């Protein structure tokens, strides 16, 4: 396996996700044909452009607006492009703006100029100019969604080197494998998905592989996942451009095709488009998860809120009854909490609740339901947990809360416990009533204790 990555800063929002922004470019070029070419190339990469042919017009643009890139020819209508570059170097707004210098002098290098430029393009033919511009953008700018993780499977050494060489010049992180078997193992090991930094954003697979498993097998494997991993975009690379094969692979879930030999420009555009669309969908899913969290999670403690508890509790109990396993419920009430608020203030009371919630979330399994029922009262539903285990867990929790000492305060809790043994009839209301009776009995008995009450 071969891996490489090149870290670059990229604009992100408060959630650490890439932001969709509009990039602007300034083109100062006396030749109309070159201006049109630059405009077309930059527009294809998400830029809006302003253009002029003179130092005078360039300075007016520079004074008027910020730009993400400036392209300027060495020879302008009213003087040397170096004069405008010098103006930008001194300009507070543009002294750090990437500058691309165009010249017919094939021997000129950036370090030979008396002004700061970030790259030099030697005007040759149309395709060479376009390739140089794209390379400059990759190296110096951070277009949104240019970065991402790519799973790449190809056993043709020449094709692999060609594609890896091009991707290495971008900000993509690429994991290259020569067999589907190795790629499957890697993909299966990466359990995160969506906008997670370690998730794969795209798969590129050759179809004409020599191993027992082919590219089609990798496509089927990826699409078999029911979580977000199963929905990443896939590009197939093949010398066989047979229409029936393409249609069959589209039906299997391939998003795009690239014929061999691969054109670099086409490869980058297709990758960018697919990753952009994936990232946009990731953002939609992130927003949905955030909205769901707002509706179901108590902001102070990080536990489920009462609404969420009431929504899921009966489903938990019905599932336990259907599969005939035990389920237990704890009602946890902090002792003398009103005195904490009265004597130390509500801010300290909030700290106590926050740390208690954190302790509860850390103390139970992922399949259990931990909720703040209201005020200083918490409820925990534990699946596959009988009465004996529930009593033991409650006692461990009572001791942990006593040892917590938030803000240096001594706090204790009274815990009521109840259970429905494998398949027994009962509902949440009956379980809560029994456990709440246990809390009352614990407080009557001196607090800081666990009391078990059976469901009627």
Protein Blocks (a to p, Z undefined) as FASTA:
>chain_A
ZZddddddddddfkopacddddddddddfblklmmmmmmmmmmnopacdddfbfklmmmm
mmmpccfbdcddfbdfkbcfklmmmmmmmpmklmmgccddddfblkbcfklpcbdcfbdc
ddfdfklmmmmmmmmmmmmmccehkaccdddddfbfklmmmmmmmmmmmmbdcdddfbfk
lmmmmmmmmmbghjbfkbcfbdcddfbbfbfbdfklmmmmmmmpmblmlmcccddddfbl
cfklmmmmmmnopabdcdddddfklmmmmmmmmmmmmmmmmmmmmmmmmmmmmmmpcfkl
opacfklmmmmmmmmmmmmmmnopacdddddddehklmmmmmnojklmmmmmmmmmmmmm
mmpcfkbccddfbhjbccdddehiafklmmmmmmmmmmmmmmnogghiacdddddddddd
ehiacdfklmmmmmmmmmmmmmmnngaiadddddZZ
